[in-house]
Amino acid sequence: MKQQVFAVLSLVIGLLGFNLIAIAQTMAYMQIKQYLVENPGLDFEMFAIGNKYKICTLIMGIIALVLFFIYQRSADKHARLFNGLGGILGLVSILLSIFPVYKWLV
């Protein structure tokens, strides 16, 4: 039971990190689209997500991956689904905080 807490925490923290960076990138994309409609000649390189969102997401992703590996090393295998999803979401949130996907969509 004690080891399953790591799997659930990995899922929760990974989901929070993913949601934070996904919402931040969606809002930046919507802001870029609005400014490009109003000013067609505007360079969109001036838009960026704040560093506090990126740092928070990186920390959450790293914590989710650490909890993922702690649970993987244990002998308990009852919460593998939670742990796997937490690890995947932690990794995706790290990748999304490093690479600005919203700039590729414009």
Secondary structure by P-SEA (a helix, b strand, c coil): caaaaaaaaaaaaaaaaaaaaaaaaaaaaaaaaaaaaaccccccccccccaaaaaaaaaaaaaaaaaaaaaaacccccaaaaaaaaaaaaaaaaaaaacccccccc
